[in-house]
Amino acid sequence: MFHGTMTALVTPFSNGKIDEEAFRKHLERQVESGINGVIPVGTTGEAATLSFEEHKQVIRIAVDQVAGRVPVIAGTGSNNTAESIELTADAKAIGADAALLISPYYNKPTQEGIYRHYKAVADAVHLPQVIYNVPGRTNSNIEPETVGRLSHVTNIIGIKDATANMEQLAHTMAACDGRIEFYSGDDASVLPFMAMGGQGVISVVSNIVPKTMLALTGAMRRGDLENAHRAQFAMRELNRMLFVQSNPIPVKAACAALGWMSNELRLPLLPLDGELLNGLRQTMDSFEFEGERLELAES
């Protein structure tokens, strides 16, 4: 259903409020780049510090701005199952094409609890849903057998896997037996992930270099390993620098360095600064792949 490069969007802020103008411009840049889909209000979009009304506002802006030109997969995850159902229902009502739901964090549910959480949301809201396994943030891992069980739920259509664990990926794919699709959640390992059978990536780096990530996923879908290798390695240092601190701190700084939005985050996140910011700017300034360059604004 979804494929290629899909961007996990940043949420621009200005003076504590959502910067709608900057967000619309960012969405338009993404669509014009040829991106295959956008994901508002995920981890990269600072969903954890948005109010319910702000959460809906960001989805509404995304749906309105892209106007059906690319799919909108709304982040609707929570560690509270009832809250996740409410957010997913809101996303459907607004017009999102699908929902992305992070595995419950902090609570540390059992595998049965994880299964029942996702199934409850899927049963309550008839919208295509992508589950999201990112143990580094949730302190729990969705085991292959659990994903296999969830793959039988009709409107669970995929999983975003940010583990970068190819052995687990193989076991999970085998457990699902082709019933769902797999999307990488780790920009640094898209090539091997797609070589294993993944359909694409939900990407952070494509906020700033969408065409290069599109070149990578497009080449992999064509079976062009040589050009996929070139694109993956071209982004090697940029991918590293975008995760020198917790996402979305570096990518928000990168967007600000390009003059697209302010470098404003919500507590407890703080803006990237000092030597790390200088290093990011240097990496961005030297980046080029097949005509895609990053034009830095005046610092």
C-alpha positions in Angstrom: 0.0 0.0 0.0 2.9 2.4 0.8 6.4 2.3 -0.4 9.7 4.1 -1.1 10.6 7.2 0.9 8.2 8.6 3.4 9.2 11.5 5.6 8.7 11.6 9.3 8.0 15.4 9.4 9.4 17.9 11.9 6.8 20.3 13.5 7.9 23.9 13.2 7.2 26.2 16.2 7.3 29.9 16.6 7.0 31.6 20.0 5.6 28.4 21.5 2.9 27.8 18.9 2.8 25.7 15.7 4.2 27.7 12.8 1.6 26.9 10.2 3.2 28.9 7.4 6.6 27.2 7.9 4.9 23.8 8.1 3.0 24.3 4.9 6.1 25.4 3.1 7.9 22.3 4.4 5.1 20.1 3.2 5.2 21.7 -0.2 9.0 21.1 -0.5 8.4 17.5 0.3 5.7 17.0 -2.3 7.7 18.9 -5.0 10.7 16.6 -4.3 8.6 13.6 -5.3 8.3 12.1 -1.9 6.2 9.0 -1.5 4.4 9.9 1.7 4.5 12.1 4.8 4.1 11.3 8.4 3.0 14.2 10.7 3.1 14.1 14.5 5.4 11.2 15.0 8.5 11.2 17.2 10.2 13.5 14.8 7.2 15.8 15.0 7.4 16.1 18.8 4.0 14.5 19.3 4.8 13.8 22.9 4.6 17.5 23.8 1.6 18.5 21.6 -1.8 18.9 23.1 -4.7 16.9 21.5 -5.9 20.0 19.7 -2.4 20.8 18.4 -2.0 17.1 17.3 -5.2 17.4 15.3 -4.1 20.8 13.9 -0.9 19.4 12.5 -2.7 16.5 10.8 -5.3 18.8 9.4 -2.7 21.1 7.9 -0.8 18.1 6.4 -4.0 16.7 4.8 -5.1 20.1 3.5 -1.7 21.0 2.1 -0.8 17.8 0.3 -4.4 17.6 -1.0 -4.2 13.9 -2.0 -1.0 14.2 -3.9 0.8 11.9 -1.5 -0.4 9.7 1.4 -0.6 11.1 4.9 0.2 8.6 7.6 -0.6 10.3 10.9 1.2 9.5 14.1 -1.4 8.4 16.6 0.5 6.3 19.1 0.4 6.5 22.9 1.1 4.3 25.9 -2.5 4.7 26.8 -4.7 2.5 24.6 -7.8 4.6 25.0 -5.9 7.7 24.1 -4.4 6.1 21.0 -7.9 5.0 19.9 -9.1 8.6 20.2 -6.1 10.0 18.3 -6.6 7.4 15.5 -10.3 8.1 15.2 -9.5 11.9 15.0 -6.9 11.2 12.3 -9.5 9.2 10.3 -12.1 11.9 10.6 -9.6 14.6 9.4 -8.8 12.5 6.3 -5.5 10.8 7.0 -4.8 7.8 4.8 -3.3 5.7 7.6 -2.0 5.8 11.1 1.4 5.0 12.6 1.3 3.8 16.2 4.4 3.5 18.4 4.5 0.5 20.8 3.5 1.5 24.3 6.3 3.1 26.2 7.1 3.4 29.9 4.4 0.9 30.9 6.6 -2.0 29.8 3.7 -4.2 28.7 4.1 -8.0 28.1 3.9 -9.3 24.6 0.3 -10.2 25.1 -0.3 -6.6 26.3 1.4 -5.2 23.2 -0.8 -7.5 21.0 -4.0 -6.5 22.7 -3.1 -2.8 22.5 -2.6 -2.8 18.8 -5.6 -5.1 18.2 -7.9 -2.8 20.3 -6.9 0.2 18.2 -7.3 -1.7 14.9 -10.7 -3.1 16.0 -11.9 0.4 17.1 -10.9 2.4 14.1 -11.2 1.0 10.6 -8.1 2.8 9.1 -4.9 1.2 7.7 -2.4 1.0 10.6 1.3 0.6 10.8 2.8 -0.6 14.0 6.2 0.8 15.1 8.9 -1.1 16.9 11.6 1.2 18.4 13.0 -0.5 21.5 15.5 2.3 22.2 12.5 4.6 23.0 9.9 2.2 24.3 12.1 -0.1 26.4 10.2 -3.0 24.9 10.7 -5.1 21.8 7.8 -6.4 19.6 8.9 -10.0 19.2 8.5 -11.7 15.8 5.8 -14.0 17.0 3.7 -11.0 18.2 4.1 -9.2 14.9 3.1 -12.4 13.2 -0.1 -12.5 15.3 -0.9 -8.9 14.5 -0.3 -9.5 10.8 -3.6 -11.4 10.8 -5.5 -8.3 11.8 -7.0 -7.0 8.6 -6.3 -3.3 8.9 -2.8 -3.7 10.3 -0.9 -3.3 7.0 2.7 -2.8 8.0 5.4 -2.3 10.6 8.1 0.4 10.9 11.1 -1.4 12.3 13.8 0.8 13.8 15.9 -2.0 15.4 18.5 -2.2 12.5 18.5 -5.9 13.5 18.5 -7.9 10.3 18.3 -11.3 12.1 15.2 -10.2 13.9 13.8 -8.7 10.7 14.2 -12.1 8.9 12.4 -13.9 11.8 9.6 -11.3 11.8 9.2 -11.4 8.0 8.9 -15.2 8.2 6.3 -15.0 11.0 4.2 -12.6 8.9 4.5 -14.7 5.7 3.8 -11.8 3.4 0.6 -10.5 5.1 2.1 -7.0 5.9 4.7 -4.7 4.6 8.0 -3.7 6.2 9.4 -0.1 6.5 12.8 0.8 7.8 12.9 3.2 10.7 16.7 3.6 10.6 18.1 5.8 7.8 21.6 4.3 8.2 20.5 0.7 7.2 17.9 1.3 4.5 19.9 -0.6 1.8 20.2 -3.9 3.7 16.6 -3.6 5.1 15.2 -3.3 1.6 17.5 -6.0 0.3 15.8 -8.3 2.9 12.4 -7.4 1.4 11.4 -4.1 2.9 9.2 -1.8 0.9 10.9 1.5 1.9 11.7 3.8 4.8 10.0 6.2 7.1 12.9 8.7 7.2 14.3 11.5 9.2 17.0 12.5 6.8 14.5 13.0 4.0 13.3 16.2 5.8 16.4 17.8 4.3 17.6 15.5 1.5 14.5 13.9 0.1 15.8 13.4 -3.4 18.8 11.4 -2.2 16.8 9.1 -0.1 14.3 8.7 -3.0 17.3 7.8 -5.2 18.2 5.1 -2.7 14.8 3.6 -2.3 14.0 3.9 -6.0 17.2 2.1 -6.9 16.5 -0.7 -4.5 13.0 -1.2 -5.9 14.6 -1.4 -9.4 17.2 -3.8 -8.2 20.0 -1.3 -9.0 22.4 -2.1 -6.1 25.2 0.0 -7.4 23.3 3.3 -7.4 21.6 2.4 -4.1 25.0 1.9 -2.6 26.1 5.3 -3.8 23.1 7.0 -2.3 23.3 5.2 1.0 27.0 6.0 1.4 26.5 9.6 0.3 24.2 10.1 3.4 26.5 8.2 5.7 27.9 11.2 7.6 24.7 13.2 7.4 22.8 10.2 9.0 25.4 10.1 11.8 25.1 13.8 12.5 21.3 13.8 12.6 21.5 11.4 15.6 24.3 12.9 17.7 21.5 13.8 20.1 17.9 12.6 20.5 15.8 13.0 17.4 14.4 15.5 16.5 17.0 17.9 18.0 19.6 17.7 15.2 17.1 17.6 12.3 15.2 20.6 13.7 18.6 22.4 13.9 19.3 21.3 10.3 16.0 22.7 9.1 16.8 26.0 10.9 20.2 26.1 9.4 18.6 26.0 6.0 16.4 29.0 6.9 13.2 26.9 6.8 12.0 27.4 10.4 13.2 28.4 13.8 15.4 26.1 15.9 12.6 26.0 18.5 11.7 22.8 20.4 9.6 22.1 23.5 11.0 21.2 26.8 12.5 18.9 27.8 14.3 19.0 24.5 16.8 21.7 24.0 18.3 23.1 20.7 21.5 21.7 19.4 24.4 24.2 19.9 28.1 24.5 20.2 30.5 22.1 18.5 27.8 19.7 17.6 25.9 22.4 15.7 29.1 23.5 14.0 29.8 19.9 13.0 26.3 19.5 11.6 26.5 22.6 9.6 29.9 21.6 8.2 28.5 18.2 7.2 25.5 19.8 5.5 27.7 22.4 3.7 29.8 19.6 2.1 26.8 17.4 1.2 26.1 16.8 -2.5 24.5 13.9 -4.4 23.3 14.1 -8.0 22.7 17.8 -7.8 21.0 17.9 -4.4 22.9 20.3 -2.2 22.1 22.0 1.1 22.2 25.8 0.9 22.8 27.1 4.4 21.3 30.3 5.6 23.5 32.9 7.3 24.2 31.8 10.9 
